[in-house]
């Protein structure tokens, strides 16, 4: 049986990716200073309503149409805003320590209800908050009767040091994305891998992207497609296994959902 890759394997160049099944705070604390080029992540929002009763609903009730569970529920999404902000400040502080202080970047998803809490936690943890990009999910998302459709999520981005002066060949990515959510999701809040690939461009060439809240692994798929190495952390076993299978397929150029006997037809020619 082949030994699973570890963060040390990725950092030292022996592997392109790894998935660690465990708690994000423990994983971040175990990594050396300045070892990653970008933190690209989609943590639980713990929103889904303006009252604690609404927030305490299952994630399938909050984030899937009609409450239908398309994938297992996930934890960490039933906190009040102050508790959520304290936790965010903690993991963002560890994430800052392990990120390259010169060229490192943070890209973190949130929604309109947690915009200000995340912005505060980012700065509280010592990052320089630089702004946010918008992800327009399209008009097929759940409507708000007699109100404004909640069809956008946001990607806060931050640096540790000052931005460099503009130079020839510097990386600039769009500030707004109109990409449909995956139609056949493996996670209740799965992000499109094409969107994650765009965000991974802000990691330096040859650098490492880390996602402390990996879910079903879209960050890994996008970062590998962009030629970056990846460390993923996910504490729900079912999602960690899906993330491994997706990264294996992304590295091999195959369709991870295809039966084993059919996967060869999807391989990318060398």
DAWO-V957884 format. One record per residue. N is the residue number from 0. RES is the residue in one letter. OMEGA is omega in whole degrees, 0 to 359 (999 if undefined). Layout:
N/RES/OMEGA ; N/RES/OMEGA
//
This chain:
0/X/182 ; 1/X/179 ; 2/X/178 ; 3/X/179 ; 4/X/180 ; 5/X/174 ; 6/X/178 ; 7/X/178 ; 8/X/180 ; 9/X/182 ; 10/X/183 ; 11/X/173 ; 12/X/179 ; 13/X/180 ; 14/X/178 ; 15/X/184 ; 16/X/170 ; 17/X/174 ; 18/X/178 ; 19/X/177 ; 20/X/183 ; 21/X/183 ; 22/X/184 ; 23/X/182 ; 24/X/179 ; 25/X/180 ; 26/X/180 ; 27/X/181 ; 28/X/184 ; 29/X/187 ; 30/X/182 ; 31/X/180 ; 32/X/170 ; 33/X/188 ; 34/X/183 ; 35/X/180 ; 36/X/180 ; 37/X/171 ; 38/X/181 ; 39/X/191 ; 40/X/181 ; 41/X/183 ; 42/X/173 ; 43/X/183 ; 44/X/185 ; 45/X/177 ; 46/X/178 ; 47/X/178 ; 48/X/181 ; 49/X/179 ; 50/X/178 ; 51/X/177 ; 52/X/179 ; 53/X/182 ; 54/X/185 ; 55/X/176 ; 56/X/174 ; 57/X/180 ; 58/X/178 ; 59/X/177 ; 60/X/184 ; 61/X/194 ; 62/X/176 ; 63/X/184 ; 64/X/177 ; 65/X/180 ; 66/X/180 ; 67/X/181 ; 68/X/177 ; 69/X/181 ; 70/X/182 ; 71/X/173 ; 72/X/177 ; 73/X/185 ; 74/X/178 ; 75/X/187 ; 76/X/183 ; 77/X/183 ; 78/X/167 ; 79/X/189 ; 80/X/181 ; 81/X/178 ; 82/X/179 ; 83/X/181 ; 84/X/177 ; 85/X/178 ; 86/X/179 ; 87/X/179 ; 88/X/182 ; 89/X/182 ; 90/X/177 ; 91/X/176 ; 92/X/177 ; 93/X/179 ; 94/X/178 ; 95/X/181 ; 96/X/185 ; 97/X/184 ; 98/X/177 ; 99/X/186 ; 100/X/182 ; 101/X/186 ; 102/X/182 ; 103/X/181 ; 104/X/171 ; 105/X/173 ; 106/X/189 ; 107/X/181 ; 108/X/171 ; 109/X/174 ; 110/X/184 ; 111/X/183 ; 112/X/181 ; 113/X/181 ; 114/X/186 ; 115/X/179 ; 116/X/179 ; 117/X/178 ; 118/X/178 ; 119/X/182 ; 120/X/179 ; 121/X/181 ; 122/X/178 ; 123/X/181 ; 124/X/175 ; 125/X/176 ; 126/X/170 ; 127/X/179 ; 128/X/186 ; 129/X/181 ; 130/X/182 ; 131/X/171 ; 132/X/180 ; 133/X/171 ; 134/X/178 ; 135/X/184 ; 136/X/181 ; 137/X/187 ; 138/X/179 ; 139/X/181 ; 140/X/185 ; 141/X/182 ; 142/X/173 ; 143/X/184 ; 144/X/180 ; 145/X/182 ; 146/X/182 ; 147/X/180 ; 148/X/180 ; 149/X/186 ; 150/X/179 ; 151/X/163 ; 152/X/189 ; 153/X/182 ; 154/X/176 ; 155/X/177 ; 156/X/186 ; 157/X/176 ; 158/X/173 ; 159/X/177 ; 160/X/179 ; 161/X/175 ; 162/X/177 ; 163/X/171 ; 164/X/178 ; 165/X/179 ; 166/X/182 ; 167/X/179 ; 168/X/179 ; 169/X/184 ; 170/X/174 ; 171/X/179 ; 172/X/182 ; 173/X/177 ; 174/X/178 ; 175/X/182 ; 176/X/173 ; 177/X/183 ; 178/X/181 ; 179/X/173 ; 180/X/178 ; 181/X/182 ; 182/X/181 ; 183/X/189 ; 184/X/173 ; 185/X/179 ; 186/X/184 ; 187/X/181 ; 188/X/184 ; 189/X/177 ; 190/X/180 ; 191/X/180 ; 192/X/177 ; 193/X/177 ; 194/X/180 ; 195/X/176 ; 196/X/178 ; 197/X/182 ; 198/X/181 ; 199/X/179 ; 200/X/180 ; 201/X/170 ; 202/X/182 ; 203/X/176 ; 204/X/180 ; 205/X/182 ; 206/X/184 ; 207/X/171 ; 208/X/174 ; 209/X/175 ; 210/X/181 ; 211/X/181 ; 212/X/197 ; 213/X/182 ; 214/X/182 ; 215/X/168 ; 216/X/180 ; 217/X/177 ; 218/X/179 ; 219/X/180 ; 220/X/181 ; 221/X/182 ; 222/X/177 ; 223/X/178 ; 224/X/179 ; 225/X/177 ; 226/X/178 ; 227/X/170 ; 228/X/189 ; 229/X/168 ; 230/X/179 ; 231/X/176 ; 232/X/180 ; 233/X/185 ; 234/X/177 ; 235/X/186 ; 236/X/181 ; 237/X/180 ; 238/X/178 ; 239/X/179 ; 240/X/177 ; 241/X/179 ; 242/X/177 ; 243/X/182 ; 244/X/180 ; 245/X/179 ; 246/X/176 ; 247/X/180 ; 248/X/180 ; 249/X/179 ; 250/X/182 ; 251/X/183 ; 252/X/182 ; 253/X/177 ; 254/X/187 ; 255/X/181 ; 256/X/181 ; 257/X/174 ; 258/X/184 ; 259/X/183 ; 260/X/181 ; 261/X/188 ; 262/X/183 ; 263/X/184 ; 264/X/181 ; 265/X/183 ; 266/X/179 ; 267/X/179 ; 268/X/179 ; 269/X/999
//
